Amino acid sequence: MRRAWQCWLRTEAYGLLKDEKGSAHLLLFGLLGMITAAFIWVIAFNWMMQTYGMNKTKPLLDRATHAASLDIVLEEAALGRLVWDSTKGTDDFYRYLRLNLKLNSDLTPEAGSHLREALVVHRLEFVTSPAYPYVLQRTVTVHTGTAKQTTRNVQVTIYGPSVVAIVELNQPLLGLSRSEPVVFSSVASVRFR
């Protein structure tokens, strides 16, 4: 029985290989499969690069925001009030942002920076609320005044008086001539715990 089965299978396989009808269809479906696989690979690669950029940039942004949150008015702190020194805090935020991300004074990347385009700081502010936790909502417009203008909503939760930074990073995309804007938010509490 087994021998008969093998003979039948060999005969059918030979018949299929000998009959070449539909081979153009097979070639077309194979090409469509390869094009689809390449398209999925490009999308996956762009997603990986965007995730890599976000994971590398976010902790460095958090450190700059934390440095800004340490600048409080000492005279007010002696009276039990937390007041952020906005001038000194803003200076420290930009200084640490430039040092951590290897940026020039105009926030364009220096040699050795993992960024490819200039960083845009949309907001740096001190936020307080009568009750905590407080959900802060802000709206940011990216690519203002261009055909690619988009509005992004940012929502963060603060648990005490905090410094909030909202930053835009443009991530270049493989296979496309445009870059994708990624909006980061960073919160650093002013209250010492």
Phi, psi and omega per residue, in radians:
M1 nan -0.745 -3.120
R2 -1.122 -0.680 -3.130
R3 -1.141 -0.685 3.127
A4 -1.149 -0.693 3.122
W5 -1.095 -0.770 3.123
Q6 -1.128 -0.695 3.104
C7 -1.117 -0.755 3.141
W8 -1.096 -0.769 -3.127
L9 -1.100 -0.732 3.112
R10 -1.108 -0.722 3.139
T11 -1.134 -0.773 3.135
E12 -1.155 -0.743 3.139
A13 -1.118 -0.699 3.110
Y14 -1.140 -0.683 3.130
G15 -1.142 -0.681 3.121
L16 -1.190 -0.677 3.138
L17 -1.259 -0.570 -3.137
K18 -1.269 -0.618 -3.138
D19 -1.500 1.906 -3.047
E20 -1.728 0.291 3.100
K21 -1.157 2.349 3.114
G22 1.508 0.099 -3.123
S23 -1.188 -0.489 3.069
A24 -1.157 -0.634 3.092
H25 -1.139 -0.717 3.111
L26 -1.106 -0.714 3.102
L27 -1.108 -0.748 3.126
L28 -1.101 -0.793 3.116
F29 -1.132 -0.628 3.074
G30 -1.115 -0.752 3.103
L31 -1.133 -0.734 3.095
L32 -1.081 -0.662 3.089
G33 -1.123 -0.715 3.128
M34 -1.192 -0.681 3.101
I35 -1.126 -0.742 3.107
T36 -1.099 -0.737 3.119
A37 -1.110 -0.700 3.112
A38 -1.158 -0.700 3.115
F39 -1.089 -0.789 3.113
I40 -1.127 -0.645 3.119
W41 -1.117 -0.739 3.126
V42 -1.111 -0.754 3.114
I43 -1.100 -0.779 3.137
A44 -1.126 -0.684 3.128
F45 -1.144 -0.754 3.093
N46 -1.081 -0.709 3.112
W47 -1.122 -0.736 3.113
M48 -1.082 -0.766 -3.127
M49 -1.161 -0.656 3.106
Q50 -1.168 -0.745 3.109
T51 -1.128 -0.713 3.102
Y52 -1.071 -0.798 3.124
G53 -1.096 -0.702 3.127
M54 -1.164 -0.782 -3.115
N55 -1.176 -0.462 3.125
K56 -1.485 -0.566 -3.058
T57 -1.476 -0.683 -3.026
K58 -1.015 -0.830 3.125
P59 -1.113 -0.577 3.127
L60 -1.245 -0.623 3.043
L61 -1.157 -0.714 3.113
D62 -1.067 -0.648 3.117
R63 -1.177 -0.686 3.111
A64 -1.162 -0.692 3.109
T65 -1.166 -0.680 3.089
H66 -1.102 -0.722 3.109
A67 -1.068 -0.679 3.116
A68 -1.180 -0.603 -3.096
S69 -1.254 -0.282 -3.135
L70 -1.362 -0.201 -3.094
D71 -1.586 1.607 3.074
I72 -1.977 2.800 3.107
V73 -1.366 1.999 -3.038
L74 -1.158 -0.585 3.132
E75 -1.112 -0.697 3.112
E76 -1.254 -0.648 3.128
A77 -1.127 -0.570 3.105
A78 -1.158 -0.420 3.103
L79 -1.644 0.067 3.094
G80 1.552 0.238 3.136
R81 -1.981 2.431 3.087
L82 -1.706 1.928 3.115
V83 -2.185 2.236 -3.107
W84 -1.464 2.304 3.049
D85 -1.432 1.684 -2.986
S86 -1.136 -0.632 -3.121
T87 -1.163 -0.925 -3.133
K88 -1.165 -0.682 3.128
G89 -1.121 -0.724 3.109
T90 -1.145 -0.735 3.101
D91 -1.069 -0.778 3.127
D92 -1.160 -0.672 3.112
F93 -1.030 -0.894 -3.113
Y94 -1.175 -0.620 3.134
R95 -1.114 -0.847 -3.138
Y96 -1.244 -0.559 3.071
L97 -1.095 -0.781 3.127
R98 -1.168 -0.710 3.140
L99 -1.195 -0.804 -3.079
N100 -1.187 -0.723 -3.067
L101 -1.690 0.031 -3.137
K102 0.998 1.108 -3.116
L103 -2.005 2.668 3.016
N104 -1.342 3.122 -3.117
S105 -1.128 -0.429 3.096
D106 -1.653 0.277 3.099
L107 1.166 0.356 2.997
T108 -1.521 2.573 -3.077
P109 -1.203 2.427 3.015
E110 -1.498 3.066 3.029
A111 -1.135 2.348 -3.131
G112 1.664 -0.121 3.093
S113 -1.401 2.554 3.098
H114 -1.399 -0.162 3.105
L115 -1.431 2.637 3.124
R116 -1.898 -0.410 -3.121
E117 -2.280 2.908 -3.116
A118 -1.151 2.565 3.092
L119 -1.517 2.528 3.102
V120 -2.091 2.138 3.084
V121 -1.675 1.976 -3.118
H122 -1.489 -0.698 -3.114
R123 -2.548 2.515 2.931
L124 -2.519 1.921 -3.012
E125 -2.544 2.767 3.061
F126 -1.731 2.240 -3.051
V127 -2.162 2.282 3.019
T128 -2.241 2.859 3.125
S129 -2.607 2.666 3.093
P130 -1.201 -0.448 -3.132
A131 -2.384 2.520 3.137
Y132 -2.179 2.635 -0.032
P133 -1.215 2.623 -3.090
Y134 -2.200 2.304 3.117
V135 -1.651 2.008 -3.127
L136 -1.666 2.276 3.122
Q137 -2.129 2.274 3.103
R138 -2.333 2.675 3.079
T139 -2.026 2.314 -3.111
V140 -2.168 2.387 3.081
T141 -1.859 2.162 3.124
V142 -1.811 2.630 -3.084
H143 0.941 0.876 -3.091
T144 -1.059 2.337 3.061
G145 1.382 0.197 3.111
T146 -2.068 3.051 3.107
A147 -1.208 -0.335 -3.130
K148 -1.649 0.276 -3.090
Q149 -1.049 2.249 -3.112
T150 -2.390 2.545 3.080
T151 -1.848 2.285 3.115
R152 -2.056 2.417 3.069
N153 -1.750 2.305 -3.135
V154 -2.048 2.301 3.137
Q155 -2.313 2.147 3.110
V156 -2.305 2.693 3.094
T157 -1.872 2.247 3.090
I158 -1.964 2.585 -3.069
Y159 -2.048 0.273 3.125
G160 2.974 3.126 3.086
P161 -0.954 2.215 -2.988
S162 -2.467 2.756 2.982
V163 -1.775 2.265 -3.104
V164 -2.074 2.278 3.074
A165 -2.110 2.373 3.057
I166 -2.160 2.121 -2.987
V167 -2.234 2.531 3.072
E168 -1.964 2.337 3.095
L169 -2.190 2.238 3.114
N170 -1.654 2.100 -3.104
Q171 -1.778 2.057 3.101
P172 -1.142 2.549 -3.109
L173 -1.929 2.355 3.102
L174 -1.201 2.285 3.095
G175 1.495 -0.081 3.133
L176 -2.214 2.628 -3.125
S177 -1.501 -0.022 -3.109
R178 -1.888 2.979 3.067
S179 -2.123 2.689 -3.096
E180 -1.733 2.151 3.094
P181 -1.341 2.269 3.095
V182 -2.025 2.220 -3.099
V183 -1.815 2.183 3.105
F184 -1.884 2.568 2.958
S185 -2.162 2.575 -3.140
S186 -2.424 2.351 -3.130
V187 -2.191 2.311 3.065
A188 -2.303 2.160 -3.108
S189 -1.299 2.420 3.118
V190 -1.470 -0.488 -3.074
R191 -1.207 2.284 3.125
F192 -1.409 2.303 -3.108
R193 -1.986 nan nan
